[in-house]
Amino acid sequence: MNRFFDIPSDLQHDWLGLIGLHLREALLPVLGGLLLALPLAQLCVRLRWLYPPVLWVTTVLYAIPSLAFFVVLIDYTGQTELTVMIPLTVYTLVVLVPAIVDGVRSVPQETLAAATAMGFGPVRRYLQVQLPIAVPAIIAGLRVATVSSISLVSVGMLIGNQGALGNLLHDAQIYNRPELAWNSVITTAALAVLVDAALVLVRLLLTPWMPSAAGRRRAAQEAAPVLEGAVR
């Protein structure tokens, strides 16, 4: 067990340090992607013709292998965290833009009309009406983007030990220590699960009006006898 947490000195971090580095390299791109996706998605909602080309561009960018992205960026950003985080930010757009667009479009027209009648302008209506109602869809997109980002950070090991926990995979081969590879895989998976659970909690806090899974099951059970009676 001691060897499991015995991190080689060439990584310049202990186990907790690698976790912090991994989270920084994974979560900052998701935040950056969200900040880019929010105005871009609103444009797609207002200008419906813009959505298909934006979706096409984000899909094409997502299809570019991360290593190819690194090769292009490394001449400008060097072997730094930025070289890893820029592609990860771009990759999040393919998930976040459709999630936000679908969430905003799901807002009932009656609700928008009521907000307009109350004097809400476009910006205020978007921030105080559309986005809050779209929170479940946005959080769902964030969950996918975050888990994907956490897993892709490890590819950064290919450019000068910028892969955080992924660097353990490289050192596992160099030092013939398979426990380092297990450490990388298990810790990365645990981080993804914990962050995903945190996002679920955020969704529950931001949308208290939505029924929980238990509440939905209870409502279904209560409705079952009524439906059976109606059928009879």
TAZILIN-V661941 format. One record per backbone hydrogen bond with DSSP energy under -0.5 kcal/mol. NH is the residue of the N-H (numbers start at 1). CO is the residue of the C=O. Records with the same first field share a line. If there is no record, write none. Layout:
NH = CO + CO
This chain:
5 = 1
7 = 5
11 = 8
12 = 9
18 = 14
19 = 15
20 = 16
21 = 17
22 = 18
23 = 19
24 = 20
25 = 21
26 = 22
27 = 23
28 = 24
30 = 26
31 = 27
32 = 28
33 = 29
34 = 30
35 = 31
36 = 32
37 = 33
38 = 34
39 = 35
40 = 36
41 = 37
42 = 38
43 = 39
44 = 40
45 = 41
46 = 42
47 = 43
48 = 46
50 = 47
51 = 47 + 48
52 = 48
53 = 49
54 = 50
55 = 51
56 = 52
57 = 53
58 = 54
59 = 55
60 = 56
61 = 57
62 = 58
63 = 59
64 = 60 + 61
69 = 65
70 = 66
71 = 67
72 = 68
73 = 69
74 = 70
76 = 73
77 = 73
78 = 73 + 74
80 = 78
83 = 80
84 = 80 + 81
85 = 81
86 = 82
87 = 83
88 = 84
89 = 85
90 = 86
91 = 87
92 = 88
93 = 89 + 90
94 = 91
95 = 92
96 = 92
97 = 93
99 = 95
100 = 96
101 = 97
102 = 98
103 = 99
104 = 100
105 = 101
106 = 102
107 = 104
112 = 108
113 = 109
114 = 110
115 = 111
116 = 112
117 = 113
118 = 114
119 = 116
120 = 115
125 = 121
126 = 122
127 = 123
128 = 124
129 = 125
130 = 125
131 = 126
133 = 129
134 = 130
135 = 131 + 132
138 = 134
139 = 135
140 = 136
141 = 137
142 = 138
143 = 139
144 = 140
145 = 141
146 = 142
147 = 143
148 = 144
149 = 145
150 = 146
151 = 147
152 = 148
153 = 149
154 = 151
155 = 152
156 = 153
157 = 154
158 = 155
159 = 156
161 = 157
162 = 156
166 = 163
167 = 164
168 = 165
169 = 166
170 = 166
171 = 167
172 = 168
173 = 169 + 170
174 = 170
175 = 171
177 = 172
180 = 177
181 = 177
182 = 178
183 = 179
184 = 180
185 = 181
186 = 182
187 = 183
188 = 184
189 = 185
190 = 186
191 = 187
192 = 188
193 = 189
194 = 190
195 = 191
196 = 192
197 = 193
198 = 194
199 = 195
200 = 196
201 = 197
202 = 198
203 = 199
204 = 200
205 = 201
206 = 202
207 = 203
210 = 207
216 = 212
217 = 213
218 = 214
219 = 215
220 = 216
221 = 217
222 = 218
223 = 219
224 = 220
225 = 221
226 = 222
227 = 223
228 = 224
229 = 225
230 = 226
231 = 227
232 = 228
